[in-house]
Amino acid sequence: MSGVTILGLAGSIIILLALFEMMRRHRLREKYALIWALVALSIITVAAFPAILIRTSQAIGLEVPANLLFFGASMVIMVLTLQHSSELGRLEERTRTLAEEIALLRLEIDQHRHAGDALRAGEPSDEPRE
């Protein structure tokens, strides 16, 4: 085994162990864990069988297999960034909606408080009148 193969396998195993630990501690949601597990398994496959990368790069006309690896990695990063941007937009919209609902509820509470104060002001007090 070459040093690159060992490095790829070790890195993938570390990623998988970190995934399992983060999921165990509920620090990572399952949908993200699935993405990272697929990335780690892909790295293990390429590290264990580098001929796959070489044949694939030759089949699509690339002279250097590392170019295919970098392209694949950049596409994964781009897809993850796009997915996170979409999730962020959805969460921002949800946060805005919740803030508006809280403001309406506070307004309603204040209106009920003022109505209660007005009722109490009109009621006879416990003090004797002179």
SVG drawing of the C-alpha trace seen along z (x, -y; Angstrom):
<svg xmlns="http://www.w3.org/2000/svg" viewBox="-70 -62 74 64">
<polyline fill="none" stroke="black" stroke-width="0.4" points="0.0,0.0 1.3,-3.4 1.3,-6.4 -1.5,-8.1 -3.7,-5.0 -3.0,-4.9 -3.6,-8.6 -6.9,-8.4 -8.1,-5.4 -7.1,-7.0 -8.8,-10.3 -12.0,-8.5 -12.0,-6.4 -11.5,-9.5 -14.4,-11.2 -16.7,-8.2 -15.7,-8.0 -16.4,-11.7 -19.8,-11.3 -20.8,-8.5 -19.7,-10.5 -21.5,-13.6 -24.7,-11.7 -24.4,-9.9 -24.2,-13.3 -27.0,-14.7 -24.7,-17.4 -25.4,-16.4 -28.7,-15.7 -29.2,-12.5 -29.5,-14.1 -26.1,-15.8 -24.6,-12.6 -25.7,-10.7 -24.0,-13.2 -20.8,-13.1 -20.9,-9.3 -21.2,-9.1 -18.3,-11.4 -16.2,-9.3 -17.2,-6.0 -16.3,-7.6 -12.9,-8.5 -12.4,-5.0 -13.3,-3.5 -10.9,-5.8 -8.1,-5.2 -8.6,-1.4 -9.0,-1.2 -7.1,-4.0 -7.4,-2.3 -11.1,-3.4 -10.0,-7.0 -7.3,-6.4 -9.7,-4.6 -12.5,-7.2 -10.2,-10.1 -8.8,-8.4 -12.4,-7.6 -13.4,-11.3 -10.1,-12.5 -8.3,-13.9 -4.5,-13.3 -4.1,-13.8 -6.4,-11.8 -6.0,-14.3 -7.9,-16.8 -10.9,-14.5 -10.6,-14.2 -10.4,-18.0 -13.3,-18.5 -15.4,-16.0 -14.4,-17.6 -15.3,-21.1 -18.7,-19.8 -19.4,-18.2 -18.5,-21.5 -20.7,-23.5 -23.7,-21.2 -23.2,-21.4 -23.0,-25.2 -26.1,-25.4 -28.0,-23.1 -26.9,-25.1 -27.9,-28.4 -31.3,-27.0 -31.7,-25.8 -30.5,-29.2 -33.1,-31.0 -35.8,-28.8 -34.8,-29.3 -34.5,-33.1 -38.1,-33.1 -39.3,-31.0 -37.5,-33.3 -39.2,-36.3 -42.6,-34.6 -42.1,-33.7 -40.9,-37.2 -44.1,-38.6 -46.3,-36.1 -44.6,-37.0 -45.1,-40.7 -48.8,-40.1 -49.2,-38.1 -47.5,-40.8 -49.8,-43.4 -52.8,-41.2 -51.5,-40.7 -51.0,-44.4 -54.6,-45.1 -56.0,-42.6 -53.9,-44.2 -55.2,-47.7 -58.8,-46.4 -58.4,-44.7 -56.9,-47.9 -59.9,-49.9 -62.4,-47.5 -60.7,-47.6 -60.6,-51.4 -64.4,-51.4 -65.1,-48.9 -65.9,-50.1 -62.9,-49.9 -62.8,-48.1 -62.2,-51.5 -65.3,-53.1 -66.7,-56.1 -67.1,-59.4"/>
</svg>
